[in-house]
Amino acid sequence: MKSLIIALVMAVSSLAALAITPDEALANLKQRIAPDKRTAIWDVTAKQQSGKWVLSGTVGTKAQKQAILAAMLKNGYSGYTDKITVLEEGIPAARKWALIKLSIATLRTEPKHSAEMATQGIMGSPVKVLQKDGEWYRVQMADDYIAYVPESSLAYKTEAQMKAWRKAKRYIVTAYDSRLVTEPNGDETVSDLVMGNILEFKTAQGNWYKLATPDGRVGWVNAADVAELSQWSQQGFSAAQIEKTARRMMGSSYLWGGTTTKVTDCSGLTKVSYLSNGIILQRDASQQALTGKIMKKGTDWRQYETGDLLFFGNEKTGRVTHVGIYLRDGKYIHCSGQVKINSLIPTASDYPYLYSPLSASRIKGMVGTKGITALKNHPWFF
């Protein structure tokens, strides 16, 4: 009798353990660790074949696959067939990392030049290589965004080379734009440069620094246009610096996918402005709206502070489609057609069609929380 009771208890326990199906386990796990296809590759299904569960599909990283297998065991499924492909396992060790080697590189939603531009990368930005597709590489940016970039835009690095790069003396371009030239005071260009580009230090000559691009091109840049990266990255939060950068871009054109001082979209403007203060924001407005100290719709504009992000979009659905940076006195700067300043006050002459924000987020005091990273604390840079 006692053994029968024990058997029944074990059977009930087994049924409880199997109460959640593999599909449900996968859905729960995806929602927890890979909810956004812009920042995670996750296309995994579970199907029964001949009475046995088969896991198939694709994930981006080994850690994701390990999480899936652990979830299967946790939910009582041990006799399954694993057919999950991990993209990063198909990349040779010498190409698992890369640095953007151009002042600005274009990243697209698909591996072809005719595809929609998703974002931009700038010189010296590290990327994790996930997949090779012809002349294109699928990479993950420091802000977690995933997109395709041409092979010609990358300088590949081994893990050891990346470690050496992180320890090297590097300079970041702090000027709105600059040039790397063949000799001090020279006019022959090695490469154009934009704010945020990172180059390795070689030597100095007066007010000129000899720097190297990620692919080894060497030239000179005026010392006034750059700052030593490790020192620059120690700066504290500065709404004034963020505003200064945004205002410097006044009048510049809107470009979908733009995230640099040359051209930008709405969330690109916020990213560029905050990066000048050493802060990495998420790529898209809808992602940025989920970060920081969130102030919901209806907040009086008098409660906003310079540097707060204002989010606009569909009033009925709450879908965020636009972002701007609050300045003061009801004014905000944003990129809509061009970088410009508008008002939140309905009676103002520069009150636009965007009306009131759906929400706002305060980044001040929230650096280090989800989606808001200080460059000095990002392990890809230091």
Sequence and secondary structure as in RCSB ss.txt:
>XXXX:A:sequence
MKSLIIALVMAVSSLAALAITPDEALANLKQRIAPDKRTAIWDVTAKQQSGKWVLSGTVGTKAQKQAILAAMLKN
GYSGYTDKITVLEEGIPAARKWALIKLSIATLRTEPKHSAEMATQGIMGSPVKVLQKDGEWYRVQMADDYIAYVP
ESSLAYKTEAQMKAWRKAKRYIVTAYDSRLVTEPNGDETVSDLVMGNILEFKTAQGNWYKLATPDGRVGWVNAAD
VAELSQWSQQGFSAAQIEKTARRMMGSSYLWGGTTTKVTDCSGLTKVSYLSNGIILQRDASQQALTGKIMKKGTD
WRQYETGDLLFFGNEKTGRVTHVGIYLRDGKYIHCSGQVKINSLIPTASDYPYLYSPLSASRIKGMVGTKGITAL
KNHPWFF
>XXXX:A:secstr
 HHHHHHHHHHHHHHHHTSS HHHHHHHHHHHH   TTT  EEEEEEEETTEEEEEEEES HHHHHHHHHHHHHT
T  S EEEEEEGGGGS GGGSEEEE SSEEEEESSSSTTS EEEEEETT EEEEEEEETTEEEEE TTS EEEEE
GGGEEEE HHHHHHHHHS EEEE SSEEEEESSTT   EEEEEETT EEEEEEEETTEEEEE TTS EEEEEGGG
EEEHHHHTT    HHHHHHHHHHTTT BB TT BSSSSB HHHHHHHHHHTTTEEE SSHHHHTTSSEEEETT  
GGG  TT EEEEE TTT  EEEEEEE STTEEEEESSBEEEEES TTSTT  TT S SEEEE TT TTSTTEEEG
GG TTT 
